[in-house]
Amino acid sequence: MTGATTALLASTLTYAAVTLLMARGIITRLSTELIGGSIDPALNAGILAWNATNVPWTQRWFDFPAFYPATDALTFSEHLLGLGPVASPLYRLTGDVIVSYNLTLLATYVLCGVGMFAVVRRLTGSAAASFVAGFAFAFAPYRIVQITHIQVLAAFWAPFALLGLHAYLDTNRKRWLGVFGLCWMMQGATNGYFLVFFSVLVGFWVLWFVIAQRRWRELRMIVVAGVLASLPLIPILLRFVDAHARYLLTRHFEEVRFFSADVSAVLCAPPRLTLSVDYGGLCRSEGNLFPGIAVLAICGVASALAWRPIGRRTRAQWGATAVSTALMAGGMAMLLIAVSAARSGPEAQALEPLDGSASKVLRPFSWSIALLLFAAAASPSMRAAARRASIPAFYLLMVPIMWAFTWGPIPALYGRPALTQGPYAWLMLLPGVNGLRVPARFWMMAVLCLCIALGVTLGCVLKRRRPVVAWLVAVAGAGALALDGWSALTGDALPLSVPRPDLIRGGVAITLPIGSPPSDASAQLDAIRGGWITVNGYSGYEAPHYGVLRYATLNASEVLVDPFAARGDLNVIVDEASQPHIDLVERQAGVQLVGAANGWRQYRLPMTDRPFLTEPKGERVRIASLSTSCRPEIMHLAIDGDANTRWECGLQKPGQEMTADLGTPVTVSHVVPALGPFSTDFPKQLVVDTSLDGTTWSEGWNGNVLHQTLEALVRDARVGRVTLSIAPRQARYVRLRLTSNDDVWYWTIAELEIWSGGG
């Protein structure tokens, strides 16, 4: 066994031992608890098991068994295919969804360490420095922030991809391009965020090491490798794009801003760290980006010891150095002014109009960024590093650049606007990027670069030391890093299983009440383990009709069972503590109680003979004019032929109404108010009246429209044509009148249709 192999094996065993030590409290419960929690981990555990038992790229694989009757439910979240080489064998070996998930999560710690060891060993030849860099990446404080998101923890393909790139430039051997392409593809298949974020880092890498050095042949080969590697992902991406367009799955700009990291988030130590300290940053969801004292100290000291002057300087170079130093000093001064101004006032979320207090932050911070950029451009050392394609300089430079992307489209400092636009805003111009709602996860790319920089600079220092000294330094460094990133890994138990899963296998089930993330995630995982399809679902997105079910749950409405029993036999699992839902199920015709255990009651509801609604029949009637009780200036949008525009009357209140004049009496049998993309703005209680003269009215519909709305959203979420069938009658006027309150959602009509004939 060679020295390199021995060092790699010893490092791997060390990473594994430390990981098990951190997880010692849950080791004996790996089959009953999910590390990190019972919501997102339950989702990801189910997806990993689904990947292990279904052929990727097939229709069955895309039809993840949740959100019934929606199709392509896998596109609502990450598909995690890049974790298959680890998770699928573990699932096949153990046959247990929870055990295989937990072991896969623990394996990400070890694999991240090994990947970092490999790339730093290639760059430095120092096993000691590689061990420390691997330790830093495996146990970075940021990992505990993402403990519920295994796809973020699984960043181990990225260092292997960088290994392939560096080795290709060194050797010009195409097999290393294969390593890069395969690992880049697998990283993108593991985490959709990193498909974009890591590609940005690779783009900067190519700019620094290839384009700036005019290595055009290598550029062509790298591009070809990247294109070929992307081919397996293209069918999946196209299916995701199609499904998201079909279901109108988008992220709102404010949602992206909310999940952006504050500039001060680097001072936010994760509270779950054993030695967590409040350093004074503004900490938001996923915004705990503190890199750790040890990694900064080791990297800083190693960089200072490894730094060598560029040689004898000319007078011009001394002048440029002086200018660069002055610019840097000015930039730091302006940054301190911005921080002081930001911390002196309350949080401000709005950017426009800019008030005086906001401009006190915006201007100095903008100047600080500009001055620091000019300082870097003027520095002879930076220009010399770029000319010789310095490896440590590149990775050190990438740390602040990747950090800047975490700030999101509108960077904020202590909650107050700091720049009118950040680099992430430019990234959002690319197709599909606006569907990524958590810019803060760019921090994993910063951690990756920081650990490589640590390893490379430390390698420069240790290569001049005796091996025993180098390893003593490495062990001491690993100990300091362990203190920084130490956190006991804990888990949450899932709710106990349904009473009779054997009676559901191959069928459809719904667990009531619906709409609670822990309950829905557990029901979804039960469906995957038990081999059935569930109406429940928990994912990054949800099916458009799910909002209707969530509302129906509040009132234990019949729509929770009717639409699904009309499609086939339905298995209903009800929490014994929810009496309204027990009453709902037990009053259904033909229902059978088939089991009761673990706090659940399980029922079998036979298929009903009530067909679910179809499209309206007959002929569509032309609407001559409209009148409304409110917002008459936009009522024309309800008959403009465009379902993406709408009439709305604000929050739902009794008495809001719209009347359609058909111009002449016709037979009216269907009224179809379409929701368009505004699927949550359905009326809760609606009356439809008809009249021949506009004075005497006859009621045609009175009640909720939940069933009709659900069917409309299942049929076509982009238009949401809610079909209300009334007894055919002669009418010239059709009036829709609201009788319900809603303090959250509006009443919207995107397009109103009236149909004649067809029963």
Phi, psi and omega in degrees: 000126182287166179297323180295318180294320179298316180296318179295316180295316180297319179295317180298315179296324178295314178301319180294319181295317180294320178300314180295327178293320177293330182262014187299332182286343184243356184305320182280357182237026183296341181263354183238345182230147176259126180298128176098339181145183185243013182250278178301318176300326178294319176300309184292324176298319178295319180295318179297319178293322178297318178297326183286341186242005180223151182278120179301155179076352179273163179296322179299322180296318179292331182276067175305136192280060179216166179059031177309136009261025179293148175256167178057037183293342177296334182286356179281351183212187173292143177269346172058025185297330181292346176271357182304317181301338178262309189286320185296313176300322179295321178292318179297324182287317185267331184069015185233122182299315185288315180299313183295323177296311182299318180293324178295317179299314179296326180294331180298327177298311183293315183293325175296318177297317181294317179299317178292320176304316185295314183289321179290323177299321178295322185279334187240331187076001182262115178292324181295313179295323179296320178299316181294316179298318178297320178296318181298319182285321182294326187237032177298142179305330183296337182297323182289336175296324185257025185297337179274353184241091183298333181293332177279323177297329184276064180261020188283339178292331185297310179297327176294323177295318177294325174303315180298320180294311180298317181294325178295316179296326181287320190249340184063023178268131186291338181298331178288330172296324176298319177299313178301308184300315181296314183289324175297316179297317181292325177294318177293328178283345178275324188212114180300327176299315184284340171303323178272309188294315180291328177295325175298315178298318178298323177299316176296322179300313180296320179298318185283311189267341186242299184294314180296336179264003178058040178265075191290324178298314179297324178298314179300317182293320179294319179297316179299317179298318179295319179296314180298320181293334182282344186303317179295336183275338187300314178300324179292315180298319180296321178294319177298315180299315181297314181294320180294323176292321181293322182260005178057046181270109181222165173249131178284151182302319181294330177294319177296319178298320182298322182265019171271151180275138171294150178304325182280002184295343176293347177264006182262104176278134179304129182296340181279354175292144179298321181251043181292136180230141177276109181263003172098014178275164174270111189257125178240180177302126182064012185255026176266093190251014182301123185282340182110143179291315187297315183295323178291319181294312181297314181295319181294313180295315180297321179295319180295318180288329182276344185292138176232136179298157185283000180111193181294126185261146174278172178298322179296322180292320176297323178294318178296322177297318179297318179296315180299317180296318180295317178297319179296318178298317178296319178297317179293322178296316179294325178296318178297322178296317180297317179298316180299317180293320182294321184279348184274346183234175179288164177296142176230122183266333184279145178261326182233141354286147181287122176270176183299319182292325179293318182294335177294339175264315186300313185292308180295325179292319177299317178295323181296317179296315181298315181294321179293323176294318177295324179296318178295318181294327182276345185289122175299325179295319179293318179295321178295321178297320178294320181296321182264010179052054182296127180291308180298322180298319180299310185289327174294320179293325182292335181301305178293330180292314177296324177300317182299328178292333180293342183289348178080190186291328178232094184300144179230144177244115186051042175082000183246140184308129182249331175221150178289336181201137178253172180299333179295331178297323177293322180296327182292348177287342180283145180302132175090339184291330179292354174274356178265114190264356186238080176302334183302336181289352172300342183298332178297329176291324176294319178297317178303311181293321180296320181290323176294317178299318177302312182296318183291314180292321178294324177297323178297325181284314187285339182293343178265005181250158175294149183306320181295321178293316181301317181286330173296318177296319181297316180296318178296318178297318179297323178297317178295319179295323179297320178296322180294316188257009186289132175202133178288126179279124181237171181219172176238140177281147176275156174302150180297154187293164178294157186298315186228075180297334181295336181276351183258336188312128180085357182251201180238138181225156171226138178251126182246145358291157181256154173106352176271123183307313179299317181291317181294318179296321179292318179297321179295316179294321176301321181296320180290317179293324186268346178085040175224178179253140181241146173288329179292162176191147173220127183197182177297319170245169173228158179299144183303329183283353187291331177297326177295316179294322179297318178292318181298330179298325182299328183249010183048051185284155178298338182295346177289341180234324187304308184297332184272324175292335176288344180263347181159179177302141184234131173263128184240123177249124187237135174295127183296343179276355183253085183297320179302325181281329173297315179298319179302313184289318186288345176269002178282141181293132175080005183291145179231133171278119185248355179181155177208119180188159175058026180085008181240151166246137183242128183238156173242120181246114183291158179302134180269165178262016177270106183291145176284158191291151178243187175294155177296150181248164179098217182238142177282135183264139177287134177267120183286319181199166178234154168221147183223160178277347180203159179051048180296338182292342180241012183293335179296339180292344179278352178224029182268002179080006181239111182287353179272352173254162186207153161264136175218153187241024181078194179301142188293127178223145176301140178101344175294137184207160173223135180239131178254128175261118182274355176088326181205150180297134176220169175278121181254127180231340180219138172241127188233091172274112182275144181268339186062216181281003186261062192292340181274351186264038178278149179288139182278322175221128188224142173243132174246119179246153175232156181206148174271328186242357181082003181243312180261123187245147178237129183284130178249334181210139176208112179154192179277162182239029185295313181299313181295322179292318178300313181297323180297318182286330175290319181293310183200098183292339183288332181248319177061055182280103182277108185268115178251115180267131178235160177299126183305135179203158176284134180200147170254330183243138175233124183242131174253125187228128182275139177234015185236162174253147170209118184272004182241311189254150177278170167258120185238139166233111180279325179203126181257129177238141172239133184239144182244136175077186178081000178069000000 
